[in-house]
Amino acid sequence: MADMRRGDGDGPAPGDHAPARLLYVPVRPVRCCYVTCFFRTPGGRRTAVAFTTPAQLRATLGQDQPWIRLSAAALRSLAAPLGCTALTVDPRSSVPPGGIPPRDASGHR
């Protein structure tokens, strides 16, 4: 059934906004709340990180990584006052704090 506010249902009416796509954003618990996690790019630049699916987040950061859902605009708004202006979506790999790459199943780095 067509949305009657939009007339013929062929698209958004002027002034309507498309809903923001929500991303999966890694967080960490601090006291009684969660805070967003920030990472560094290979070049050392601070970046906020988000994923398009929870499976991609778990594959990169592990099964136990907590997350919240935010739009890219909301994540940028949270990060900007902290001096973090970059946003990386679906990074392919991660390095744990300290810069030591994780070991594979055979124990090699």
BALUMMI-130723 format. One record per atom (N, C-alpha, C, CB): residue number from 1; residue in three letters; atom name; y, x, z. Coordinates in nm, 3 decimals, decimal comma. Glycine has a CB too. Layout:
N
n / res / atom / v / u / w
NUM / ALA / CA / Y / X / Z $
...
This chain:
109
n / res / atom / v / u / w
1 / MET / N / -0,118 / 0,085 / 0,000 $
1 / MET / CA / 0,000 / 0,000 / 0,000 $
1 / MET / C / 0,124 / 0,090 / 0,000 $
1 / MET / CB / 0,000 / -0,097 / 0,123 $
2 / ALA / N / 0,221 / 0,056 / -0,081 $
2 / ALA / CA / 0,345 / 0,134 / -0,090 $
2 / ALA / C / 0,431 / 0,112 / 0,033 $
2 / ALA / CB / 0,424 / 0,097 / -0,218 $
3 / ASP / N / 0,505 / 0,214 / 0,071 $
3 / ASP / CA / 0,599 / 0,205 / 0,181 $
3 / ASP / C / 0,719 / 0,126 / 0,130 $
3 / ASP / CB / 0,641 / 0,347 / 0,233 $
4 / MET / N / 0,745 / 0,011 / 0,189 $
4 / MET / CA / 0,850 / -0,078 / 0,140 $
4 / MET / C / 0,990 / -0,019 / 0,156 $
4 / MET / CB / 0,842 / -0,211 / 0,212 $
5 / ARG / N / 1,009 / 0,076 / 0,246 $
5 / ARG / CA / 1,141 / 0,136 / 0,261 $
5 / ARG / C / 1,177 / 0,222 / 0,140 $
5 / ARG / CB / 1,147 / 0,220 / 0,388 $
6 / ARG / N / 1,079 / 0,266 / 0,067 $
6 / ARG / CA / 1,103 / 0,356 / -0,045 $
6 / ARG / C / 1,104 / 0,283 / -0,179 $
6 / ARG / CB / 0,998 / 0,463 / -0,048 $
7 / GLY / N / 1,100 / 0,156 / -0,179 $
7 / GLY / CA / 1,106 / 0,083 / -0,304 $
7 / GLY / C / 0,975 / 0,090 / -0,380 $
7 / GLY / CB / 1,219 / 0,135 / -0,390 $
8 / ASP / N / 0,971 / 0,167 / -0,490 $
8 / ASP / CA / 0,853 / 0,170 / -0,576 $
8 / ASP / C / 0,745 / 0,267 / -0,528 $
8 / ASP / CB / 0,894 / 0,205 / -0,716 $
9 / GLY / N / 0,769 / 0,345 / -0,425 $
9 / GLY / CA / 0,668 / 0,436 / -0,374 $
9 / GLY / C / 0,650 / 0,561 / -0,456 $
9 / GLY / CB / 0,539 / 0,365 / -0,364 $
10 / ASP / N / 0,745 / 0,594 / -0,544 $
10 / ASP / CA / 0,733 / 0,711 / -0,631 $
10 / ASP / C / 0,779 / 0,841 / -0,566 $
10 / ASP / CB / 0,810 / 0,689 / -0,755 $
11 / GLY / N / 0,813 / 0,841 / -0,443 $
11 / GLY / CA / 0,857 / 0,964 / -0,377 $
11 / GLY / C / 0,955 / 0,933 / -0,268 $
11 / GLY / CB / 0,919 / 1,060 / -0,477 $
12 / PRO / N / 1,001 / 1,036 / -0,202 $
12 / PRO / CA / 1,094 / 1,013 / -0,092 $
12 / PRO / C / 1,227 / 0,958 / -0,139 $
12 / PRO / CB / 1,116 / 1,141 / -0,016 $
13 / ALA / N / 1,282 / 0,871 / -0,060 $
13 / ALA / CA / 1,414 / 0,817 / -0,089 $
13 / ALA / C / 1,518 / 0,924 / -0,056 $
13 / ALA / CB / 1,441 / 0,686 / -0,009 $
14 / PRO / N / 1,636 / 0,918 / -0,115 $
14 / PRO / CA / 1,739 / 1,015 / -0,081 $
14 / PRO / C / 1,763 / 1,017 / 0,070 $
14 / PRO / CB / 1,870 / 0,983 / -0,155 $
15 / GLY / N / 1,771 / 1,137 / 0,125 $
15 / GLY / CA / 1,791 / 1,151 / 0,269 $
15 / GLY / C / 1,662 / 1,166 / 0,347 $
15 / GLY / CB / 1,866 / 1,033 / 0,320 $
16 / ASP / N / 1,547 / 1,127 / 0,288 $
16 / ASP / CA / 1,419 / 1,148 / 0,355 $
16 / ASP / C / 1,384 / 1,296 / 0,348 $
16 / ASP / CB / 1,306 / 1,061 / 0,290 $
17 / HIS / N / 1,315 / 1,343 / 0,449 $
17 / HIS / CA / 1,272 / 1,482 / 0,451 $
17 / HIS / C / 1,120 / 1,486 / 0,450 $
17 / HIS / CB / 1,329 / 1,556 / 0,575 $
18 / ALA / N / 1,064 / 1,576 / 0,374 $
18 / ALA / CA / 0,920 / 1,594 / 0,375 $
18 / ALA / C / 0,879 / 1,648 / 0,512 $
18 / ALA / CB / 0,874 / 1,690 / 0,260 $
19 / PRO / N / 0,765 / 1,603 / 0,563 $
19 / PRO / CA / 0,724 / 1,653 / 0,693 $
19 / PRO / C / 0,695 / 1,803 / 0,686 $
19 / PRO / CB / 0,600 / 1,577 / 0,744 $
20 / ALA / N / 0,733 / 1,875 / 0,791 $
20 / ALA / CA / 0,710 / 2,020 / 0,795 $
20 / ALA / C / 0,562 / 2,045 / 0,815 $
20 / ALA / CB / 0,793 / 2,087 / 0,908 $
21 / ARG / N / 0,508 / 2,141 / 0,741 $
21 / ARG / CA / 0,369 / 2,179 / 0,758 $
21 / ARG / C / 0,356 / 2,257 / 0,888 $
21 / ARG / CB / 0,317 / 2,263 / 0,636 $
22 / LEU / N / 0,266 / 2,214 / 0,973 $
22 / LEU / CA / 0,248 / 2,282 / 1,100 $
22 / LEU / C / 0,152 / 2,399 / 1,083 $
22 / LEU / CB / 0,195 / 2,185 / 1,207 $
23 / LEU / N / 0,186 / 2,509 / 1,148 $
23 / LEU / CA / 0,106 / 2,630 / 1,144 $
23 / LEU / C / 0,039 / 2,651 / 1,280 $
23 / LEU / CB / 0,193 / 2,753 / 1,106 $
24 / TYR / N / -0,061 / 2,736 / 1,284 $
24 / TYR / CA / -0,132 / 2,771 / 1,407 $
24 / TYR / C / -0,075 / 2,904 / 1,456 $
24 / TYR / CB / -0,288 / 2,780 / 1,384 $
25 / VAL / N / -0,011 / 2,901 / 1,572 $
25 / VAL / CA / 0,063 / 3,016 / 1,623 $
25 / VAL / C / -0,006 / 3,069 / 1,748 $
25 / VAL / CB / 0,211 / 2,977 / 1,654 $
26 / PRO / N / -0,044 / 3,198 / 1,748 $
26 / PRO / CA / -0,109 / 3,254 / 1,867 $
26 / PRO / C / -0,012 / 3,261 / 1,985 $
26 / PRO / CB / -0,164 / 3,393 / 1,837 $
27 / VAL / N / -0,064 / 3,228 / 2,102 $
27 / VAL / CA / 0,014 / 3,232 / 2,225 $
27 / VAL / C / -0,066 / 3,303 / 2,333 $
27 / VAL / CB / 0,053 / 3,088 / 2,271 $
28 / ARG / N / 0,002 / 3,336 / 2,442 $
28 / ARG / CA / -0,067 / 3,395 / 2,557 $
28 / ARG / C / -0,016 / 3,325 / 2,682 $
28 / ARG / CB / -0,042 / 3,551 / 2,566 $
29 / PRO / N / -0,105 / 3,307 / 2,780 $
29 / PRO / CA / -0,064 / 3,240 / 2,904 $
29 / PRO / C / 0,022 / 3,332 / 2,990 $
29 / PRO / CB / -0,186 / 3,193 / 2,983 $
30 / VAL / N / 0,129 / 3,277 / 3,042 $
30 / VAL / CA / 0,216 / 3,347 / 3,137 $
30 / VAL / C / 0,250 / 3,246 / 3,247 $
30 / VAL / CB / 0,348 / 3,404 / 3,068 $
31 / ARG / N / 0,205 / 3,275 / 3,367 $
31 / ARG / CA / 0,221 / 3,187 / 3,482 $
31 / ARG / C / 0,174 / 3,046 / 3,448 $
31 / ARG / CB / 0,368 / 3,183 / 3,527 $
32 / CYS / N / 0,264 / 2,952 / 3,439 $
32 / CYS / CA / 0,225 / 2,812 / 3,418 $
32 / CYS / C / 0,254 / 2,762 / 3,276 $
32 / CYS / CB / 0,296 / 2,723 / 3,518 $
33 / CYS / N / 0,275 / 2,855 / 3,182 $
33 / CYS / CA / 0,305 / 2,812 / 3,045 $
33 / CYS / C / 0,246 / 2,910 / 2,945 $
33 / CYS / CB / 0,458 / 2,800 / 3,024 $
34 / TYR / N / 0,271 / 2,887 / 2,819 $
34 / TYR / CA / 0,227 / 2,976 / 2,712 $
34 / TYR / C / 0,350 / 3,030 / 2,640 $
34 / TYR / CB / 0,133 / 2,903 / 2,613 $
35 / VAL / N / 0,342 / 3,154 / 2,594 $
35 / VAL / CA / 0,450 / 3,213 / 2,515 $
35 / VAL / C / 0,394 / 3,261 / 2,383 $
35 / VAL / CB / 0,518 / 3,331 / 2,592 $
36 / THR / N / 0,477 / 3,258 / 2,281 $
36 / THR / CA / 0,432 / 3,302 / 2,150 $
36 / THR / C / 0,410 / 3,453 / 2,150 $
36 / THR / CB / 0,535 / 3,263 / 2,042 $
37 / CYS / N / 0,314 / 3,495 / 2,070 $
37 / CYS / CA / 0,282 / 3,637 / 2,056 $
37 / CYS / C / 0,359 / 3,694 / 1,938 $
37 / CYS / CB / 0,129 / 3,660 / 2,039 $
38 / PHE / N / 0,410 / 3,814 / 1,954 $
38 / PHE / CA / 0,476 / 3,885 / 1,845 $
38 / PHE / C / 0,395 / 4,011 / 1,817 $
38 / PHE / CB / 0,624 / 3,919 / 1,879 $
39 / PHE / N / 0,395 / 4,052 / 1,693 $
39 / PHE / CA / 0,317 / 4,167 / 1,649 $
39 / PHE / C / 0,408 / 4,263 / 1,575 $
39 / PHE / CB / 0,198 / 4,122 / 1,559 $
40 / ARG / N / 0,352 / 4,371 / 1,528 $
40 / ARG / CA / 0,427 / 4,468 / 1,446 $
40 / ARG / C / 0,360 / 4,480 / 1,310 $
40 / ARG / CB / 0,433 / 4,607 / 1,516 $
41 / THR / N / 0,443 / 4,492 / 1,208 $
41 / THR / CA / 0,392 / 4,516 / 1,073 $
41 / THR / C / 0,346 / 4,661 / 1,065 $
41 / THR / CB / 0,502 / 4,485 / 0,964 $
42 / PRO / N / 0,271 / 4,698 / 0,959 $
42 / PRO / CA / 0,231 / 4,839 / 0,944 $
42 / PRO / C / 0,351 / 4,934 / 0,946 $
42 / PRO / CB / 0,154 / 4,857 / 0,815 $
43 / GLY / N / 0,467 / 4,888 / 0,903 $
43 / GLY / CA / 0,588 / 4,970 / 0,904 $
43 / GLY / C / 0,660 / 4,973 / 1,038 $
43 / GLY / CB / 0,682 / 4,922 / 0,800 $
44 / GLY / N / 0,608 / 4,899 / 1,137 $
44 / GLY / CA / 0,666 / 4,899 / 1,271 $
44 / GLY / C / 0,764 / 4,788 / 1,299 $
44 / GLY / CB / 0,733 / 5,027 / 1,293 $
45 / ARG / N / 0,791 / 4,702 / 1,202 $
45 / ARG / CA / 0,885 / 4,591 / 1,221 $
45 / ARG / C / 0,820 / 4,481 / 1,303 $
45 / ARG / CB / 0,933 / 4,536 / 1,084 $
46 / ARG / N / 0,894 / 4,426 / 1,397 $
46 / ARG / CA / 0,845 / 4,316 / 1,480 $
46 / ARG / C / 0,837 / 4,189 / 1,397 $
46 / ARG / CB / 0,937 / 4,294 / 1,603 $
47 / THR / N / 0,727 / 4,113 / 1,413 $
47 / THR / CA / 0,709 / 3,992 / 1,335 $
47 / THR / C / 0,641 / 3,883 / 1,417 $
47 / THR / CB / 0,628 / 4,021 / 1,209 $
48 / ALA / N / 0,681 / 3,760 / 1,393 $
48 / ALA / CA / 0,608 / 3,646 / 1,445 $
48 / ALA / C / 0,491 / 3,625 / 1,349 $
48 / ALA / CB / 0,699 / 3,516 / 1,459 $
49 / VAL / N / 0,380 / 3,575 / 1,400 $
49 / VAL / CA / 0,261 / 3,557 / 1,318 $
49 / VAL / C / 0,214 / 3,413 / 1,331 $
49 / VAL / CB / 0,148 / 3,656 / 1,358 $
50 / ALA / N / 0,170 / 3,356 / 1,219 $
50 / ALA / CA / 0,115 / 3,221 / 1,219 $
50 / ALA / C / 0,003 / 3,214 / 1,116 $
50 / ALA / CB / 0,226 / 3,115 / 1,189 $
51 / PHE / N / -0,080 / 3,113 / 1,129 $
51 / PHE / CA / -0,194 / 3,096 / 1,040 $
51 / PHE / C / -0,195 / 2,953 / 0,987 $
51 / PHE / CB / -0,327 / 3,128 / 1,114 $
52 / THR / N / -0,251 / 2,936 / 0,868 $
52 / THR / CA / -0,256 / 2,803 / 0,807 $
52 / THR / C / -0,375 / 2,722 / 0,855 $
52 / THR / CB / -0,260 / 2,815 / 0,657 $
53 / THR / N / -0,477 / 2,787 / 0,911 $
53 / THR / CA / -0,593 / 2,716 / 0,965 $
53 / THR / C / -0,636 / 2,782 / 1,096 $
53 / THR / CB / -0,710 / 2,714 / 0,863 $
54 / PRO / N / -0,699 / 2,706 / 1,185 $
54 / PRO / CA / -0,749 / 2,768 / 1,308 $
54 / PRO / C / -0,862 / 2,868 / 1,279 $
54 / PRO / CB / -0,798 / 2,660 / 1,405 $
55 / ALA / N / -0,938 / 2,845 / 1,173 $
55 / ALA / CA / -1,046 / 2,939 / 1,137 $
55 / ALA / C / -0,989 / 3,076 / 1,100 $
55 / ALA / CB / -1,128 / 2,883 / 1,019 $
56 / GLN / N / -0,878 / 3,079 / 1,028 $
56 / GLN / CA / -0,816 / 3,207 / 0,993 $
56 / GLN / C / -0,762 / 3,277 / 1,117 $
56 / GLN / CB / -0,703 / 3,187 / 0,891 $
57 / LEU / N / -0,705 / 3,200 / 1,209 $
57 / LEU / CA / -0,656 / 3,258 / 1,334 $
57 / LEU / C / -0,771 / 3,320 / 1,412 $
57 / LEU / CB / -0,584 / 3,151 / 1,419 $
58 / ARG / N / -0,881 / 3,247 / 1,428 $
58 / ARG / CA / -0,996 / 3,298 / 1,503 $
58 / ARG / C / -1,059 / 3,419 / 1,435 $
58 / ARG / CB / -1,101 / 3,188 / 1,520 $
59 / ALA / N / -1,068 / 3,418 / 1,303 $
59 / ALA / CA / -1,127 / 3,531 / 1,231 $
59 / ALA / C / -1,045 / 3,658 / 1,250 $
59 / ALA / CB / -1,140 / 3,498 / 1,081 $
60 / THR / N / -0,915 / 3,644 / 1,264 $
60 / THR / CA / -0,827 / 3,760 / 1,277 $
60 / THR / C / -0,809 / 3,804 / 1,422 $
60 / THR / CB / -0,692 / 3,729 / 1,217 $
61 / LEU / N / -0,792 / 3,707 / 1,513 $
61 / LEU / CA / -0,757 / 3,741 / 1,652 $
61 / LEU / C / -0,868 / 3,715 / 1,753 $
61 / LEU / CB / -0,637 / 3,663 / 1,692 $
62 / GLY / N / -0,977 / 3,655 / 1,710 $
62 / GLY / CA / -1,089 / 3,631 / 1,800 $
62 / GLY / C / -1,104 / 3,486 / 1,839 $
62 / GLY / CB / -1,074 / 3,714 / 1,922 $
63 / GLN / N / -1,225 / 3,452 / 1,880 $
63 / GLN / CA / -1,259 / 3,313 / 1,914 $
63 / GLN / C / -1,182 / 3,259 / 2,034 $
63 / GLN / CB / -1,406 / 3,303 / 1,940 $
64 / ASP / N / -1,144 / 3,345 / 2,125 $
64 / ASP / CA / -1,081 / 3,300 / 2,249 $
64 / ASP / C / -0,928 / 3,298 / 2,245 $
64 / ASP / CB / -1,125 / 3,386 / 2,362 $
65 / GLN / N / -0,870 / 3,327 / 2,130 $
65 / GLN / CA / -0,724 / 3,332 / 2,120 $
65 / GLN / C / -0,665 / 3,192 / 2,130 $
65 / GLN / CB / -0,680 / 3,399 / 1,987 $
66 / PRO / N / -0,582 / 3,165 / 2,232 $
66 / PRO / CA / -0,518 / 3,034 / 2,240 $
66 / PRO / C / -0,408 / 3,022 / 2,134 $
66 / PRO / CB / -0,458 / 3,012 / 2,381 $
67 / TRP / N / -0,378 / 2,899 / 2,094 $
67 / TRP / CA / -0,277 / 2,877 / 1,991 $
67 / TRP / C / -0,208 / 2,743 / 2,016 $
67 / TRP / CB / -0,340 / 2,881 / 1,850 $
68 / ILE / N / -0,093 / 2,730 / 1,953 $
68 / ILE / CA / -0,020 / 2,603 / 1,948 $
68 / ILE / C / 0,016 / 2,575 / 1,804 $
68 / ILE / CB / 0,108 / 2,606 / 2,039 $
69 / ARG / N / 0,060 / 2,455 / 1,775 $
69 / ARG / CA / 0,102 / 2,422 / 1,639 $
69 / ARG / C / 0,253 / 2,409 / 1,636 $
69 / ARG / CB / 0,035 / 2,291 / 1,589 $
70 / LEU / N / 0,313 / 2,482 / 1,541 $
70 / LEU / CA / 0,458 / 2,479 / 1,521 $
70 / LEU / C / 0,487 / 2,485 / 1,372 $
70 / LEU / CB / 0,528 / 2,596 / 1,596 $
71 / SER / N / 0,601 / 2,433 / 1,333 $
71 / SER / CA / 0,646 / 2,453 / 1,195 $
71 / SER / C / 0,703 / 2,594 / 1,184 $
71 / SER / CB / 0,753 / 2,345 / 1,153 $
72 / ALA / N / 0,713 / 2,643 / 1,062 $
72 / ALA / CA / 0,772 / 2,775 / 1,040 $
72 / ALA / C / 0,916 / 2,777 / 1,091 $
72 / ALA / CB / 0,768 / 2,813 / 0,889 $
73 / ALA / N / 0,988 / 2,669 / 1,069 $
73 / ALA / CA / 1,128 / 2,662 / 1,115 $
73 / ALA / C / 1,136 / 2,670 / 1,268 $
73 / ALA / CB / 1,195 / 2,532 / 1,066 $
74 / ALA / N / 1,047 / 2,602 / 1,338 $
74 / ALA / CA / 1,047 / 2,606 / 1,484 $
74 / ALA / C / 1,012 / 2,746 / 1,534 $
74 / ALA / CB / 0,948 / 2,503 / 1,541 $
75 / LEU / N / 0,914 / 2,809 / 1,471 $
75 / LEU / CA / 0,875 / 2,944 / 1,513 $
75 / LEU / C / 0,989 / 3,043 / 1,489 $
75 / LEU / CB / 0,749 / 2,990 / 1,437 $
76 / ARG / N / 1,056 / 3,030 / 1,374 $
76 / ARG / CA / 1,171 / 3,117 / 1,347 $
76 / ARG / C / 1,282 / 3,095 / 1,450 $
76 / ARG / CB / 1,226 / 3,093 / 1,204 $
77 / SER / N / 1,304 / 2,970 / 1,489 $
77 / SER / CA / 1,407 / 2,939 / 1,589 $
77 / SER / C / 1,373 / 3,000 / 1,725 $
77 / SER / CB / 1,423 / 2,788 / 1,603 $
78 / LEU / N / 1,246 / 3,002 / 1,760 $
78 / LEU / CA / 1,205 / 3,063 / 1,887 $
78 / LEU / C / 1,217 / 3,215 / 1,882 $
78 / LEU / CB / 1,061 / 3,024 / 1,921 $
79 / ALA / N / 1,187 / 3,274 / 1,767 $
79 / ALA / CA / 1,183 / 3,420 / 1,754 $
79 / ALA / C / 1,322 / 3,482 / 1,735 $
79 / ALA / CB / 1,094 / 3,457 / 1,639 $
80 / ALA / N / 1,412 / 3,414 / 1,669 $
80 / ALA / CA / 1,542 / 3,471 / 1,633 $
80 / ALA / C / 1,622 / 3,523 / 1,753 $
80 / ALA / CB / 1,624 / 3,367 / 1,561 $
81 / PRO / N / 1,632 / 3,450 / 1,863 $
81 / PRO / CA / 1,709 / 3,502 / 1,976 $
81 / PRO / C / 1,650 / 3,629 / 2,036 $
81 / PRO / CB / 1,720 / 3,397 / 2,083 $
82 / LEU / N / 1,524 / 3,657 / 2,006 $
82 / LEU / CA / 1,457 / 3,778 / 2,056 $
82 / LEU / C / 1,468 / 3,893 / 1,957 $
82 / LEU / CB / 1,310 / 3,748 / 2,085 $
83 / GLY / N / 1,544 / 3,872 / 1,849 $
83 / GLY / CA / 1,563 / 3,976 / 1,749 $
83 / GLY / C / 1,450 / 3,988 / 1,650 $
83 / GLY / CB / 1,582 / 4,107 / 1,817 $
84 / CYS / N / 1,362 / 3,892 / 1,648 $
84 / CYS / CA / 1,247 / 3,894 / 1,557 $
84 / CYS / C / 1,276 / 3,797 / 1,442 $
84 / CYS / CB / 1,114 / 3,855 / 1,632 $
85 / THR / N / 1,307 / 3,851 / 1,325 $
85 / THR / CA / 1,344 / 3,766 / 1,212 $
85 / THR / C / 1,235 / 3,754 / 1,107 $
85 / THR / CB / 1,468 / 3,817 / 1,149 $
86 / ALA / N / 1,129 / 3,834 / 1,117 $
86 / ALA / CA / 1,020 / 3,829 / 1,019 $
86 / ALA / C / 0,914 / 3,730 / 1,064 $
86 / ALA / CB / 0,958 / 3,970 / 1,000 $
87 / LEU / N / 0,852 / 3,664 / 0,966 $
87 / LEU / CA / 0,740 / 3,574 / 0,992 $
87 / LEU / C / 0,629 / 3,611 / 0,895 $
87 / LEU / CB / 0,782 / 3,423 / 0,975 $
88 / THR / N / 0,512 / 3,643 / 0,949 $
88 / THR / CA / 0,396 / 3,676 / 0,868 $
88 / THR / C / 0,296 / 3,562 / 0,881 $
88 / THR / CB / 0,332 / 3,812 / 0,912 $
89 / VAL / N / 0,259 / 3,503 / 0,767 $
89 / VAL / CA / 0,163 / 3,393 / 0,766 $
89 / VAL / C / 0,031 / 3,445 / 0,710 $
89 / VAL / CB / 0,217 / 3,273 / 0,682 $
90 / ASP / N / -0,077 / 3,416 / 0,780 $
90 / ASP / CA / -0,213 / 3,456 / 0,743 $
90 / ASP / C / -0,229 / 3,605 / 0,719 $
90 / ASP / CB / -0,255 / 3,383 / 0,619 $
91 / PRO / N / -0,196 / 3,688 / 0,820 $
91 / PRO / CA / -0,222 / 3,831 / 0,803 $
91 / PRO / C / -0,372 / 3,853 / 0,787 $
91 / PRO / CB / -0,168 / 3,912 / 0,924 $
92 / ARG / N / -0,408 / 3,958 / 0,714 $
92 / ARG / CA / -0,549 / 3,982 / 0,684 $
92 / ARG / C / -0,623 / 4,055 / 0,793 $
92 / ARG / CB / -0,561 / 4,059 / 0,557 $
93 / SER / N / -0,554 / 4,130 / 0,877 $
93 / SER / CA / -0,622 / 4,201 / 0,984 $
93 / SER / C / -0,525 / 4,221 / 1,099 $
93 / SER / CB / -0,678 / 4,336 / 0,936 $
94 / SER / N / -0,579 / 4,265 / 1,209 $
94 / SER / CA / -0,494 / 4,293 / 1,324 $
94 / SER / C / -0,544 / 4,418 / 1,393 $
94 / SER / CB / -0,492 / 4,173 / 1,422 $
95 / VAL / N / -0,455 / 4,479 / 1,466 $
95 / VAL / CA / -0,490 / 4,596 / 1,547 $
95 / VAL / C / -0,451 / 4,560 / 1,690 $
95 / VAL / CB / -0,416 / 4,727 / 1,497 $
96 / PRO / N / -0,541 / 4,580 / 1,785 $
96 / PRO / CA / -0,509 / 4,543 / 1,923 $
96 / PRO / C / -0,397 / 4,629 / 1,979 $
96 / PRO / CB / -0,632 / 4,556 / 2,010 $
97 / PRO / N / -0,336 / 4,585 / 2,091 $
97 / PRO / CA / -0,230 / 4,665 / 2,153 $
97 / PRO / C / -0,277 / 4,809 / 2,174 $
97 / PRO / CB / -0,187 / 4,603 / 2,288 $
98 / GLY / N / -0,190 / 4,903 / 2,152 $
98 / GLY / CA / -0,225 / 5,043 / 2,164 $
98 / GLY / C / -0,257 / 5,106 / 2,030 $
98 / GLY / CB / -0,341 / 5,059 / 2,255 $
99 / GLY / N / -0,271 / 5,023 / 1,926 $
99 / GLY / CA / -0,291 / 5,073 / 1,790 $
99 / GLY / C / -0,429 / 5,125 / 1,759 $
99 / GLY / CB / -0,195 / 5,179 / 1,764 $
100 / ILE / N / -0,529 / 5,096 / 1,842 $
100 / ILE / CA / -0,664 / 5,144 / 1,816 $
100 / ILE / C / -0,739 / 5,036 / 1,738 $
100 / ILE / CB / -0,737 / 5,179 / 1,948 $
101 / PRO / N / -0,785 / 5,068 / 1,616 $
101 / PRO / CA / -0,857 / 4,967 / 1,538 $
101 / PRO / C / -0,985 / 4,924 / 1,609 $
101 / PRO / CB / -0,890 / 5,021 / 1,397 $
102 / PRO / N / -1,025 / 4,797 / 1,594 $
102 / PRO / CA / -1,148 / 4,751 / 1,658 $
102 / PRO / C / -1,270 / 4,818 / 1,594 $
102 / PRO / CB / -1,159 / 4,597 / 1,648 $
103 / ARG / N / -1,377 / 4,827 / 1,670 $
103 / ARG / CA / -1,502 / 4,883 / 1,618 $
103 / ARG / C / -1,578 / 4,773 / 1,543 $
103 / ARG / CB / -1,590 / 4,941 / 1,733 $
104 / ASP / N / -1,649 / 4,812 / 1,437 $
104 / ASP / CA / -1,732 / 4,715 / 1,367 $
104 / ASP / C / -1,865 / 4,700 / 1,441 $
104 / ASP / CB / -1,755 / 4,758 / 1,218 $
105 / ALA / N / -1,956 / 4,621 / 1,387 $
105 / ALA / CA / -2,083 / 4,593 / 1,454 $
105 / ALA / C / -2,165 / 4,719 / 1,479 $
105 / ALA / CB / -2,165 / 4,495 / 1,371 $
106 / SER / N / -2,147 / 4,821 / 1,396 $
106 / SER / CA / -2,224 / 4,946 / 1,413 $
106 / SER / C / -2,156 / 5,044 / 1,508 $
106 / SER / CB / -2,245 / 5,013 / 1,278 $
107 / GLY / N / -2,038 / 5,006 / 1,559 $
107 / GLY / CA / -1,966 / 5,093 / 1,653 $
107 / GLY / C / -1,868 / 5,188 / 1,587 $
107 / GLY / CB / -2,065 / 5,172 / 1,732 $
108 / HIS / N / -1,849 / 5,177 / 1,456 $
108 / HIS / CA / -1,757 / 5,263 / 1,383 $
108 / HIS / C / -1,620 / 5,199 / 1,375 $
108 / HIS / CB / -1,810 / 5,293 / 1,242 $
109 / ARG / N / -1,519 / 5,285 / 1,364 $
109 / ARG / CA / -1,381 / 5,236 / 1,348 $
109 / ARG / C / -1,346 / 5,229 / 1,202 $
109 / ARG / CB / -1,281 / 5,326 / 1,421 $
